[in-house]
């Protein structure tokens, strides 16, 4: 039994009036408390599927909790929209004290609970006949959550299964409530009805009595109710009257009832419905947002009182999980001769419900296309774009790793091989990854057979294309690493090579995967895009600010650029470690600029370079700015002299 000293937490001294104290004593006596095992915690019972088909997956850890029940037991489950305090109210109402945060409580705006979780041990409850009944509590993922991947089909199956396995369902929402909240509850009830129909059609009719519904409305302003002269029962009646038809009322035949004129499916699917108002836990927004950090003794006495009322409403007429001896799908409690189930039998029943009761929310099938052909064509194009983007990412990864491990060593060689193996492994996961992504599409589920075949075929084709791309990149990078190992040519060698090229009037490829990169903008000139190699060389030869080095990148929209004359980047060798995949670097003789204009550009560059020097000239014969004649006569159109000035300055 729960220790008597725990009453201090259930009934804070500040609120220990006679009436409230009697209520607290009744609650404490009714719920016998936890076992002495301090290991009480929540374990997963259902998890969300890796591929979000909407089909929940059973978890052995939670099933073992059920199998351990060798005596009759009941199940109480909390469901409802996300971020409405389901986990908190379960803890404060039924586990107050050491284990009041048994179900993890979020503090942000995104969904916190994922899947379905069950307490690892039951609580003993005194029921109406004076006997005790073990109760297991279940917390569920909120509907319409932010920050998680769910679908309407997933939520429909979650509610349907919770409806089937529960003795009492707590539907938790936030104040205020209106017709849209009622419509949401009615829609969930229709999902339960659809699951019952699916099980009946598959020969697995559900033989149990209807569960009870307790509707908890949190952060309730009780004065709104008082000002309207209403009690909680009156509010429930008003909400029931606000219900609208779901279009599934004809399916009530599965319950053995004739078609009903009532739009409130809830009263047909639940034995009883009770509404409990729950006031705000604390005036402070900070405390409410971080409720898990604060002990119940710090919370509002009104909130704790309302949590106790929720506990009493849940306990009322509580029945163990069972099977009815009578034929029929879901029976009223008066028509059911109940045979309580032990845990092992209940697990078998649960597995059958999961296997045969799968339902599909029709809203997941809505598409914007009129014909099957157009729909699948659009799906095919989206798939292609996605596959191409995945392959492009792997290709970039491979090039990056080769560049990182470019030095020729045994360790780097091993790392390059590991990089190749890693991207190939990721590529082989295309099929599974594609299904995980594409099964979320309503299009996929509208045409499941053809959609699956389309994904299979496209995945195989994409893997083949990507393998060819990756093999080509691997060979290219291996060649690049090998060429790099032979060493880059020194500037002096490039100068001699340029002299040789000049005699032929040509330009020559110096390096691939390299550019005219410089950390100084003034050392690199961009000529633009949409060039061919020949037109790029022609443009460079006409632009006298360019030195002898230039770059051309056909894959980058025909980009063309050059190193600036009279700078360390004149031959595009300022940074020889530069790596630009697919770019090519050239050196050329530039006869078109060996004139007065060229000479002026060279002299201005030389003057700029020497402006930071403290001497009149270098001892190795370099021409200083002061030694350059800036008169017009100095710019004689003699190519030999212009070239000599350029390279003297460079040296």
Secondary structure, DSSP 8 states (H G I E B T S, - for coil): ---GGGHHHHS-GGG--HHHHHHHHHHHHHEEE--S-TT--EEEEEE--SS-SS--EE-HHHHHHHHT--S-EEEEEEEEBTTSSHHHHHHHHHSTTTTTTSS----SSS----SEEEESS-EEEE-TTS-EEEEEEEEE--BT-SSS---HHHHHHHHHHHHHH-SEEEEEEESS--HHHHHHHHHHHHHHHHHHHHHHHTT----EE--EEEEEEES--HHHHHHTT--HHHHHHHHHHT----S-GGGGGGGT----S-S-THHHHSS-EEEEE---S-S-HHHHHTGGGS-GGGS-HHHHHHHHHHHHHHHTT----EEESSSSSEE-GGG--EEE--HHHHHHHHHHHHHH-----GGGG--S-SSHHHHHHHHHHHHHHHHHHHHHHHHHHHHHHHHHT-S-SHHHHHHHHHHHHHHHHHHHTHHHHHHHHHTTSHHHHHTHHHHHHHHHHHHHHHHHHHHHHHHHHHHHHHHHHHHHHT----HHHHHHHHHHHHHHT-EEEEEES-----SSGGGEEEEESS--HHHHHHHHHH-TTEEEEEEEETTTTSEEEEEETTSTTTTS-S-TT---TT-EEEEE--GGG-SHHHHHHHHHHHHHHHTT-SSSS-TT----GGGS--SGGG----HHHHHHHHHHHH-
